[in-house]
């Protein structure tokens, strides 16, 4: 081989080395970009889970409060029914009207 051919081979090898370094750098940047995207996705998912949990707790708290209020109202209504409406005790005159005739 002539010195010019050797020189050309070395130049081509150098270009290949540079091209490979550029490719590795691009892959490294893509990997960093992907990792950043994944971190952002994880953070977003974590924040969404926290918000969902907070919303579920709030709904549960509201439901519990509503149930307590309904129980209080039902108890008051039942007491009213027992004290005001169910006080009519039948007298002996009521019972004496039965079994007075034969069929």
WOSULDA-V645874 format. One record per pair of residues at least 24 apart in sequence whose C-alpha atoms are under 8 Angstrom apart, sorted by the first residue. I is the first residue (numbers start at 0). J is the second residue. If there is no record, write none. Layout:
# WOSULDA-V645874
i->(I:I)
j->(J:J)
This chain:
# WOSULDA-V645874
none
